[in-house]
Amino acid sequence: MDPPASFLREFEVDVDLGFALFFFLLLCFFLLVTIVRCAQLVLDPYSAVSVSTYMEEQEEETEE
């Protein structure tokens, strides 16, 4: 006796939908990471500048 067709439909996998959902979630992840990184730069912009670069700029300004 064969199981009903509706029972088998629950276990069918749509490959195209799977790929689309995977790449959509990957895109959302990168978007979230970008938003967090931009928020960190807005809150503390000088943390992204290395100390040596900042010191070199200060030395150039004092020489002039």
N, CA, C and O atoms as a Maestro MAE file, in Angstrom:
{
 s_m_m2io_version
 :::
 2.0.0
}

f_m_ct {
 s_m_title
 :::
 protein
 m_atom[256] {
  # First column is atom index #
  i_m_mmod_type
  r_m_x_coord
  r_m_y_coord
  r_m_z_coord
  i_m_residue_number
  s_m_chain_name
  s_m_pdb_residue_name
  s_m_pdb_atom_name
  i_m_atomic_number
  :::
  1 25 0.835 -1.179 0.000 1 A "MET " " N  " 7
  2 3 0.000 0.000 0.000 1 A "MET " " CA " 6
  3 2 0.887 1.252 0.000 1 A "MET " " C  " 6
  4 15 1.769 1.387 0.848 1 A "MET " " O  " 8
  5 25 0.658 2.148 -0.931 2 A "ASP " " N  " 7
  6 3 1.451 3.368 -1.060 2 A "ASP " " CA " 6
  7 2 0.956 4.428 -0.076 2 A "ASP " " C  " 6
  8 15 -0.243 4.548 0.175 2 A "ASP " " O  " 8
  9 25 1.926 5.215 0.490 3 A "PRO " " N  " 7
  10 3 1.493 6.320 1.351 3 A "PRO " " CA " 6
  11 2 0.794 7.388 0.523 3 A "PRO " " C  " 6
  12 15 1.025 7.488 -0.682 3 A "PRO " " O  " 8
  13 25 -0.054 8.182 1.154 4 A "PRO " " N  " 7
  14 3 -0.747 9.235 0.397 4 A "PRO " " CA " 6
  15 2 0.242 10.238 -0.199 4 A "PRO " " C  " 6
  16 15 1.321 10.466 0.348 4 A "PRO " " O  " 8
  17 25 -0.145 10.834 -1.329 5 A "ALA " " N  " 7
  18 3 0.732 11.770 -2.034 5 A "ALA " " CA " 6
  19 2 1.013 13.018 -1.203 5 A "ALA " " C  " 6
  20 15 2.106 13.578 -1.292 5 A "ALA " " O  " 8
  21 25 0.050 13.465 -0.394 6 A "SER " " N  " 7
  22 3 0.262 14.658 0.429 6 A "SER " " CA " 6
  23 2 1.341 14.423 1.480 6 A "SER " " C  " 6
  24 15 2.051 15.352 1.867 6 A "SER " " O  " 8
  25 25 1.461 13.186 1.938 7 A "PHE " " N  " 7
  26 3 2.500 12.860 2.919 7 A "PHE " " CA " 6
  27 2 3.888 12.976 2.284 7 A "PHE " " C  " 6
  28 15 4.831 13.446 2.921 7 A "PHE " " O  " 8
  29 25 4.008 12.542 1.020 8 A "LEU " " N  " 7
  30 3 5.299 12.616 0.343 8 A "LEU " " CA " 6
  31 2 5.679 14.043 -0.003 8 A "LEU " " C  " 6
  32 15 6.870 14.350 -0.053 8 A "LEU " " O  " 8
  33 25 4.739 14.912 -0.239 9 A "ARG " " N  " 7
  34 3 5.040 16.303 -0.594 9 A "ARG " " CA " 6
  35 2 5.751 17.043 0.528 9 A "ARG " " C  " 6
  36 15 6.518 17.971 0.270 9 A "ARG " " O  " 8
  37 25 5.505 16.646 1.760 10 A "GLU " " N  " 7
  38 3 6.143 17.323 2.892 10 A "GLU " " CA " 6
  39 2 7.653 17.113 2.894 10 A "GLU " " C  " 6
  40 15 8.388 17.937 3.437 10 A "GLU " " O  " 8
  41 25 8.123 16.027 2.297 11 A "PHE " " N  " 7
  42 3 9.549 15.716 2.325 11 A "PHE " " CA " 6
  43 2 10.256 16.051 1.022 11 A "PHE " " C  " 6
  44 15 11.453 15.793 0.889 11 A "PHE " " O  " 8
  45 25 9.542 16.620 0.059 12 A "GLU " " N  " 7
  46 3 10.182 17.033 -1.185 12 A "GLU " " CA " 6
  47 2 11.024 18.276 -0.934 12 A "GLU " " C  " 6
  48 15 10.619 19.173 -0.194 12 A "GLU " " O  " 8
  49 25 12.193 18.321 -1.553 13 A "VAL " " N  " 7
  50 3 13.103 19.444 -1.376 13 A "VAL " " CA " 6
  51 2 13.168 20.218 -2.688 13 A "VAL " " C  " 6
  52 15 13.448 19.655 -3.747 13 A "VAL " " O  " 8
  53 25 12.907 21.508 -2.598 14 A "ASP " " N  " 7
  54 3 13.030 22.377 -3.769 14 A "ASP " " CA " 6
  55 2 14.444 22.960 -3.755 14 A "ASP " " C  " 6
  56 15 14.761 23.824 -2.937 14 A "ASP " " O  " 8
  57 25 15.281 22.483 -4.662 15 A "VAL " " N  " 7
  58 3 16.693 22.874 -4.669 15 A "VAL " " CA " 6
  59 2 16.849 24.358 -4.962 15 A "VAL " " C  " 6
  60 15 17.665 25.029 -4.330 15 A "VAL " " O  " 8
  61 25 16.079 24.882 -5.911 16 A "ASP " " N  " 7
  62 3 16.177 26.304 -6.250 16 A "ASP " " CA " 6
  63 2 15.824 27.176 -5.058 16 A "ASP " " C  " 6
  64 15 16.493 28.172 -4.787 16 A "ASP " " O  " 8
  65 25 14.777 26.799 -4.353 17 A "LEU " " N  " 7
  66 3 14.382 27.564 -3.157 17 A "LEU " " CA " 6
  67 2 15.455 27.462 -2.083 17 A "LEU " " C  " 6
  68 15 15.716 28.434 -1.374 17 A "LEU " " O  " 8
  69 25 16.070 26.315 -1.958 18 A "GLY " " N  " 7
  70 3 17.144 26.142 -0.980 18 A "GLY " " CA " 6
  71 2 18.325 27.046 -1.272 18 A "GLY " " C  " 6
  72 15 18.848 27.706 -0.373 18 A "GLY " " O  " 8
  73 25 18.751 27.078 -2.543 19 A "PHE " " N  " 7
  74 3 19.855 27.966 -2.930 19 A "PHE " " CA " 6
  75 2 19.484 29.425 -2.718 19 A "PHE " " C  " 6
  76 15 20.297 30.208 -2.226 19 A "PHE " " O  " 8
  77 25 18.275 29.790 -3.080 20 A "ALA " " N  " 7
  78 3 17.838 31.179 -2.923 20 A "ALA " " CA " 6
  79 2 17.829 31.579 -1.455 20 A "ALA " " C  " 6
  80 15 18.294 32.663 -1.105 20 A "ALA " " O  " 8
  81 25 17.309 30.724 -0.606 21 A "LEU " " N  " 7
  82 3 17.276 31.033 0.832 21 A "LEU " " CA " 6
  83 2 18.683 31.097 1.422 21 A "LEU " " C  " 6
  84 15 18.973 31.942 2.268 21 A "LEU " " O  " 8
  85 25 19.557 30.190 0.964 22 A "PHE " " N  " 7
  86 3 20.930 30.202 1.465 22 A "PHE " " CA " 6
  87 2 21.626 31.517 1.125 22 A "PHE " " C  " 6
  88 15 22.231 32.147 1.992 22 A "PHE " " O  " 8
  89 25 21.539 31.926 -0.138 23 A "PHE " " N  " 7
  90 3 22.212 33.164 -0.538 23 A "PHE " " CA " 6
  91 2 21.537 34.396 0.056 23 A "PHE " " C  " 6
  92 15 22.203 35.398 0.320 23 A "PHE " " O  " 8
  93 25 20.232 34.336 0.269 24 A "PHE " " N  " 7
  94 3 19.545 35.436 0.928 24 A "PHE " " CA " 6
  95 2 20.017 35.576 2.375 24 A "PHE " " C  " 6
  96 15 20.274 36.687 2.840 24 A "PHE " " O  " 8
  97 25 20.130 34.459 3.083 25 A "LEU " " N  " 7
  98 3 20.618 34.508 4.465 25 A "LEU " " CA " 6
  99 2 22.085 34.941 4.520 25 A "LEU " " C  " 6
  100 15 22.490 35.654 5.438 25 A "LEU " " O  " 8
  101 25 22.873 34.512 3.545 26 A "LEU " " N  " 7
  102 3 24.269 34.944 3.483 26 A "LEU " " CA " 6
  103 2 24.356 36.452 3.251 26 A "LEU " " C  " 6
  104 15 25.171 37.134 3.873 26 A "LEU " " O  " 8
  105 25 23.521 36.963 2.363 27 A "LEU " " N  " 7
  106 3 23.468 38.397 2.107 27 A "LEU " " CA " 6
  107 2 23.042 39.167 3.356 27 A "LEU " " C  " 6
  108 15 23.612 40.215 3.661 27 A "LEU " " O  " 8
  109 25 22.051 38.659 4.074 28 A "CYS " " N  " 7
  110 3 21.612 39.297 5.322 28 A "CYS " " CA " 6
  111 2 22.723 39.300 6.360 28 A "CYS " " C  " 6
  112 15 22.881 40.272 7.098 28 A "CYS " " O  " 8
  113 25 23.493 38.220 6.421 29 A "PHE " " N  " 7
  114 3 24.602 38.150 7.367 29 A "PHE " " CA " 6
  115 2 25.650 39.219 7.057 29 A "PHE " " C  " 6
  116 15 26.096 39.933 7.954 29 A "PHE " " O  " 8
  117 25 26.042 39.328 5.783 30 A "PHE " " N  " 7
  118 3 27.027 40.349 5.411 30 A "PHE " " CA " 6
  119 2 26.483 41.756 5.632 30 A "PHE " " C  " 6
  120 15 27.235 42.654 6.010 30 A "PHE " " O  " 8
  121 25 25.207 41.956 5.405 31 A "LEU " " N  " 7
  122 3 24.597 43.251 5.656 31 A "LEU " " CA " 6
  123 2 24.646 43.585 7.140 31 A "LEU " " C  " 6
  124 15 24.944 44.720 7.512 31 A "LEU " " O  " 8
  125 25 24.359 42.621 7.975 32 A "LEU " " N  " 7
  126 3 24.405 42.832 9.424 32 A "LEU " " CA " 6
  127 2 25.826 43.157 9.879 32 A "LEU " " C  " 6
  128 15 26.025 44.061 10.690 32 A "LEU " " O  " 8
  129 25 26.807 42.429 9.366 33 A "VAL " " N  " 7
  130 3 28.207 42.690 9.719 33 A "VAL " " CA " 6
  131 2 28.610 44.094 9.277 33 A "VAL " " C  " 6
  132 15 29.299 44.800 10.013 33 A "VAL " " O  " 8
  133 25 28.189 44.502 8.091 34 A "THR " " N  " 7
  134 3 28.514 45.834 7.583 34 A "THR " " CA " 6
  135 2 27.868 46.919 8.431 34 A "THR " " C  " 6
  136 15 28.496 47.939 8.714 34 A "THR " " O  " 8
  137 25 26.626 46.713 8.837 35 A "ILE " " N  " 7
  138 3 25.933 47.693 9.676 35 A "ILE " " CA " 6
  139 2 26.634 47.837 11.015 35 A "ILE " " C  " 6
  140 15 26.813 48.952 11.505 35 A "ILE " " O  " 8
  141 25 27.031 46.722 11.609 36 A "VAL " " N  " 7
  142 3 27.725 46.770 12.904 36 A "VAL " " CA " 6
  143 2 29.065 47.481 12.758 36 A "VAL " " C  " 6
  144 15 29.429 48.303 13.599 36 A "VAL " " O  " 8
  145 25 29.797 47.169 11.694 37 A "ARG " " N  " 7
  146 3 31.105 47.809 11.475 37 A "ARG " " CA " 6
  147 2 30.954 49.314 11.259 37 A "ARG " " C  " 6
  148 15 31.728 50.101 11.804 37 A "ARG " " O  " 8
  149 25 29.968 49.712 10.472 38 A "CYS " " N  " 7
  150 3 29.747 51.146 10.238 38 A "CYS " " CA " 6
  151 2 29.319 51.851 11.520 38 A "CYS " " C  " 6
  152 15 29.737 52.981 11.773 38 A "CYS " " O  " 8
  153 25 28.502 51.205 12.319 39 A "ALA " " N  " 7
  154 3 28.082 51.805 13.584 39 A "ALA " " CA " 6
  155 2 29.282 51.991 14.512 39 A "ALA " " C  " 6
  156 15 29.374 52.998 15.214 39 A "ALA " " O  " 8
  157 25 30.196 51.027 14.517 40 A "GLN " " N  " 7
  158 3 31.398 51.172 15.347 40 A "GLN " " CA " 6
  159 2 32.248 52.339 14.863 40 A "GLN " " C  " 6
  160 15 32.795 53.084 15.676 40 A "GLN " " O  " 8
  161 25 32.367 52.507 13.555 41 A "LEU " " N  " 7
  162 3 33.155 53.614 13.024 41 A "LEU " " CA " 6
  163 2 32.514 54.965 13.319 41 A "LEU " " C  " 6
  164 15 33.215 55.946 13.564 41 A "LEU " " O  " 8
  165 25 31.187 55.017 13.298 42 A "VAL " " N  " 7
  166 3 30.500 56.271 13.598 42 A "VAL " " CA " 6
  167 2 30.665 56.627 15.071 42 A "VAL " " C  " 6
  168 15 30.870 57.792 15.411 42 A "VAL " " O  " 8
  169 25 30.579 55.634 15.938 43 A "LEU " " N  " 7
  170 3 30.682 55.905 17.375 43 A "LEU " " CA " 6
  171 2 32.104 56.248 17.803 43 A "LEU " " C  " 6
  172 15 32.297 57.092 18.678 43 A "LEU " " O  " 8
  173 25 33.106 55.602 17.196 44 A "ASP " " N  " 7
  174 3 34.493 55.864 17.572 44 A "ASP " " CA " 6
  175 2 35.360 55.855 16.314 44 A "ASP " " C  " 6
  176 15 36.003 54.847 16.020 44 A "ASP " " O  " 8
  177 25 35.388 56.963 15.567 45 A "PRO " " N  " 7
  178 3 36.107 56.963 14.280 45 A "PRO " " CA " 6
  179 2 37.621 56.847 14.421 45 A "PRO " " C  " 6
  180 15 38.279 56.371 13.497 45 A "PRO " " O  " 8
  181 25 38.185 57.261 15.535 46 A "TYR " " N  " 7
  182 3 39.634 57.241 15.679 46 A "TYR " " CA " 6
  183 2 40.165 55.865 16.037 46 A "TYR " " C  " 6
  184 15 41.378 55.660 16.006 46 A "TYR " " O  " 8
  185 25 39.309 54.921 16.372 47 A "SER " " N  " 7
  186 3 39.789 53.580 16.681 47 A "SER " " CA " 6
  187 2 40.284 52.871 15.423 47 A "SER " " C  " 6
  188 15 41.094 51.949 15.521 47 A "SER " " O  " 8
  189 25 39.814 53.280 14.247 48 A "ALA " " N  " 7
  190 3 40.221 52.640 12.996 48 A "ALA " " CA " 6
  191 2 41.582 53.151 12.519 48 A "ALA " " C  " 6
  192 15 42.203 52.522 11.662 48 A "ALA " " O  " 8
  193 25 42.054 54.268 13.052 49 A "VAL " " N  " 7
  194 3 43.334 54.843 12.642 49 A "VAL " " CA " 6
  195 2 44.417 54.268 13.531 49 A "VAL " " C  " 6
  196 15 44.295 54.280 14.756 49 A "VAL " " O  " 8
  197 25 45.486 53.760 12.913 50 A "SER " " N  " 7
  198 3 46.578 53.229 13.723 50 A "SER " " CA " 6
  199 2 47.305 54.372 14.428 50 A "SER " " C  " 6
  200 15 47.330 55.502 13.942 50 A "SER " " O  " 8
  201 25 47.888 54.062 15.566 51 A "VAL " " N  " 7
  202 3 48.550 55.087 16.380 51 A "VAL " " CA " 6
  203 2 49.761 55.645 15.636 51 A "VAL " " C  " 6
  204 15 50.027 56.844 15.719 51 A "VAL " " O  " 8
  205 25 50.493 54.813 14.920 52 A "SER " " N  " 7
  206 3 51.687 55.300 14.226 52 A "SER " " CA " 6
  207 2 51.308 56.296 13.132 52 A "SER " " C  " 6
  208 15 52.000 57.297 12.948 52 A "SER " " O  " 8
  209 25 50.231 56.040 12.413 53 A "THR " " N  " 7
  210 3 49.790 56.975 11.378 53 A "THR " " CA " 6
  211 2 49.378 58.301 12.011 53 A "THR " " C  " 6
  212 15 49.702 59.370 11.493 53 A "THR " " O  " 8
  213 25 48.673 58.229 13.116 54 A "TYR " " N  " 7
  214 3 48.225 59.434 13.800 54 A "TYR " " CA " 6
  215 2 49.430 60.230 14.309 54 A "TYR " " C  " 6
  216 15 49.442 61.458 14.222 54 A "TYR " " O  " 8
  217 25 50.428 59.546 14.833 55 A "MET " " N  " 7
  218 3 51.612 60.234 15.351 55 A "MET " " CA " 6
  219 2 52.410 60.869 14.210 55 A "MET " " C  " 6
  220 15 52.958 61.959 14.373 55 A "MET " " O  " 8
  221 25 52.479 60.195 13.054 56 A "GLU " " N  " 7
  222 3 53.188 60.765 11.916 56 A "GLU " " CA " 6
  223 2 52.513 62.042 11.436 56 A "GLU " " C  " 6
  224 15 53.193 63.001 11.070 56 A "GLU " " O  " 8
  225 25 51.187 62.067 11.434 57 A "GLU " " N  " 7
  226 3 50.463 63.269 11.025 57 A "GLU " " CA " 6
  227 2 50.713 64.400 12.018 57 A "GLU " " C  " 6
  228 15 50.858 65.555 11.616 57 A "GLU " " O  " 8
  229 25 50.762 64.086 13.278 58 A "GLN " " N  " 7
  230 3 51.009 65.115 14.290 58 A "GLN " " CA " 6
  231 2 52.422 65.686 14.137 58 A "GLN " " C  " 6
  232 15 52.624 66.892 14.283 58 A "GLN " " O  " 8
  233 25 53.399 64.820 13.844 59 A "GLU " " N  " 7
  234 3 54.765 65.290 13.677 59 A "GLU " " CA " 6
  235 2 54.889 66.185 12.436 59 A "GLU " " C  " 6
  236 15 55.620 67.176 12.458 59 A "GLU " " O  " 8
  237 25 54.175 65.839 11.351 60 A "GLU " " N  " 7
  238 3 54.226 66.651 10.144 60 A "GLU " " CA " 6
  239 2 53.608 68.024 10.401 60 A "GLU " " C  " 6
  240 15 54.102 69.019 9.869 60 A "GLU " " O  " 8
  241 25 52.567 68.105 11.183 61 A "GLU " " N  " 7
  242 3 51.909 69.383 11.474 61 A "GLU " " CA " 6
  243 2 52.795 70.254 12.352 61 A "GLU " " C  " 6
  244 15 52.806 71.474 12.186 61 A "GLU " " O  " 8
  245 25 53.535 69.661 13.279 62 A "THR " " N  " 7
  246 3 54.368 70.444 14.166 62 A "THR " " CA " 6
  247 2 55.623 70.950 13.433 62 A "THR " " C  " 6
  248 15 56.175 71.984 13.810 62 A "THR " " O  " 8
  249 25 56.077 70.240 12.395 63 A "GLU " " N  " 7
  250 3 57.268 70.672 11.642 63 A "GLU " " CA " 6
  251 2 56.959 71.892 10.792 63 A "GLU " " C  " 6
  252 15 57.848 72.703 10.535 63 A "GLU " " O  " 8
  253 25 55.728 72.035 10.356 64 A "GLU " " N  " 7
  254 3 55.373 73.146 9.476 64 A "GLU " " CA " 6
  255 2 55.276 74.390 10.225 64 A "GLU " " C  " 6
  256 15 54.985 75.437 9.647 64 A "GLU " " O  " 8
  :::
 }
 m_bond[255] {
  # First column is bond index #
  i_m_from
  i_m_to
  i_m_order
  :::
  1 1 2 1
  2 2 3 1
  3 3 4 2
  4 3 5 1
  5 5 6 1
  6 6 7 1
  7 7 8 2
  8 7 9 1
  9 9 10 1
  10 10 11 1
  11 11 12 2
  12 11 13 1
  13 13 14 1
  14 14 15 1
  15 15 16 2
  16 15 17 1
  17 17 18 1
  18 18 19 1
  19 19 20 2
  20 19 21 1
  21 21 22 1
  22 22 23 1
  23 23 24 2
  24 23 25 1
  25 25 26 1
  26 26 27 1
  27 27 28 2
  28 27 29 1
  29 29 30 1
  30 30 31 1
  31 31 32 2
  32 31 33 1
  33 33 34 1
  34 34 35 1
  35 35 36 2
  36 35 37 1
  37 37 38 1
  38 38 39 1
  39 39 40 2
  40 39 41 1
  41 41 42 1
  42 42 43 1
  43 43 44 2
  44 43 45 1
  45 45 46 1
  46 46 47 1
  47 47 48 2
  48 47 49 1
  49 49 50 1
  50 50 51 1
  51 51 52 2
  52 51 53 1
  53 53 54 1
  54 54 55 1
  55 55 56 2
  56 55 57 1
  57 57 58 1
  58 58 59 1
  59 59 60 2
  60 59 61 1
  61 61 62 1
  62 62 63 1
  63 63 64 2
  64 63 65 1
  65 65 66 1
  66 66 67 1
  67 67 68 2
  68 67 69 1
  69 69 70 1
  70 70 71 1
  71 71 72 2
  72 71 73 1
  73 73 74 1
  74 74 75 1
  75 75 76 2
  76 75 77 1
  77 77 78 1
  78 78 79 1
  79 79 80 2
  80 79 81 1
  81 81 82 1
  82 82 83 1
  83 83 84 2
  84 83 85 1
  85 85 86 1
  86 86 87 1
  87 87 88 2
  88 87 89 1
  89 89 90 1
  90 90 91 1
  91 91 92 2
  92 91 93 1
  93 93 94 1
  94 94 95 1
  95 95 96 2
  96 95 97 1
  97 97 98 1
  98 98 99 1
  99 99 100 2
  100 99 101 1
  101 101 102 1
  102 102 103 1
  103 103 104 2
  104 103 105 1
  105 105 106 1
  106 106 107 1
  107 107 108 2
  108 107 109 1
  109 109 110 1
  110 110 111 1
  111 111 112 2
  112 111 113 1
  113 113 114 1
  114 114 115 1
  115 115 116 2
  116 115 117 1
  117 117 118 1
  118 118 119 1
  119 119 120 2
  120 119 121 1
  121 121 122 1
  122 122 123 1
  123 123 124 2
  124 123 125 1
  125 125 126 1
  126 126 127 1
  127 127 128 2
  128 127 129 1
  129 129 130 1
  130 130 131 1
  131 131 132 2
  132 131 133 1
  133 133 134 1
  134 134 135 1
  135 135 136 2
  136 135 137 1
  137 137 138 1
  138 138 139 1
  139 139 140 2
  140 139 141 1
  141 141 142 1
  142 142 143 1
  143 143 144 2
  144 143 145 1
  145 145 146 1
  146 146 147 1
  147 147 148 2
  148 147 149 1
  149 149 150 1
  150 150 151 1
  151 151 152 2
  152 151 153 1
  153 153 154 1
  154 154 155 1
  155 155 156 2
  156 155 157 1
  157 157 158 1
  158 158 159 1
  159 159 160 2
  160 159 161 1
  161 161 162 1
  162 162 163 1
  163 163 164 2
  164 163 165 1
  165 165 166 1
  166 166 167 1
  167 167 168 2
  168 167 169 1
  169 169 170 1
  170 170 171 1
  171 171 172 2
  172 171 173 1
  173 173 174 1
  174 174 175 1
  175 175 176 2
  176 175 177 1
  177 177 178 1
  178 178 179 1
  179 179 180 2
  180 179 181 1
  181 181 182 1
  182 182 183 1
  183 183 184 2
  184 183 185 1
  185 185 186 1
  186 186 187 1
  187 187 188 2
  188 187 189 1
  189 189 190 1
  190 190 191 1
  191 191 192 2
  192 191 193 1
  193 193 194 1
  194 194 195 1
  195 195 196 2
  196 195 197 1
  197 197 198 1
  198 198 199 1
  199 199 200 2
  200 199 201 1
  201 201 202 1
  202 202 203 1
  203 203 204 2
  204 203 205 1
  205 205 206 1
  206 206 207 1
  207 207 208 2
  208 207 209 1
  209 209 210 1
  210 210 211 1
  211 211 212 2
  212 211 213 1
  213 213 214 1
  214 214 215 1
  215 215 216 2
  216 215 217 1
  217 217 218 1
  218 218 219 1
  219 219 220 2
  220 219 221 1
  221 221 222 1
  222 222 223 1
  223 223 224 2
  224 223 225 1
  225 225 226 1
  226 226 227 1
  227 227 228 2
  228 227 229 1
  229 229 230 1
  230 230 231 1
  231 231 232 2
  232 231 233 1
  233 233 234 1
  234 234 235 1
  235 235 236 2
  236 235 237 1
  237 237 238 1
  238 238 239 1
  239 239 240 2
  240 239 241 1
  241 241 242 1
  242 242 243 1
  243 243 244 2
  244 243 245 1
  245 245 246 1
  246 246 247 1
  247 247 248 2
  248 247 249 1
  249 249 250 1
  250 250 251 1
  251 251 252 2
  252 251 253 1
  253 253 254 1
  254 254 255 1
  255 255 256 2
  :::
 }
}
